[in-house]
């Protein structure tokens, strides 16, 4: 990737953050003047609601969970194999061989965890991710923040 594209992408990300930050400051001041509690900056910038659940029957969840778990395991094994099978003496920078393990390892572990959770779910009402267990109902109503442009 040329340096021009890196600068363009960085400029787009910077403008997104600047625009969102200025919008957040305005909206937070407006909400405080109305006596309301403004949302956190991250909740305002990335309004995601995990309260909606998509029910999936067990006959679909089990095969899909097995496929996702095997895919995650494959990613972890791919990262380890890339690290072990490369001849370190032929590389210009042998320390960079750690990059595949650092990329494929956590990515595969995350994918594998989602597959494992799909296999472990007991009912359709149970959330997929374990961190969501403690949330009951609608933890955050992102519609009340009323972010313009969304």
VENCORQUI-V257739 format. One record per helix or strand of 3 or more residues. SS is the DSSP state (A for helix, B for strand). FROM is the first residue (numbers start at 1). TO is the last residue. If there is no record, write none. Layout:
ss: {SS	SS}
from: {FROM	FROM}
to: {TO	TO}
This chain:
ss: {A	A	A	A	A	A	A}
from: {3	41	58	88	94	130	142}
to: {33	45	85	90	120	134	145}
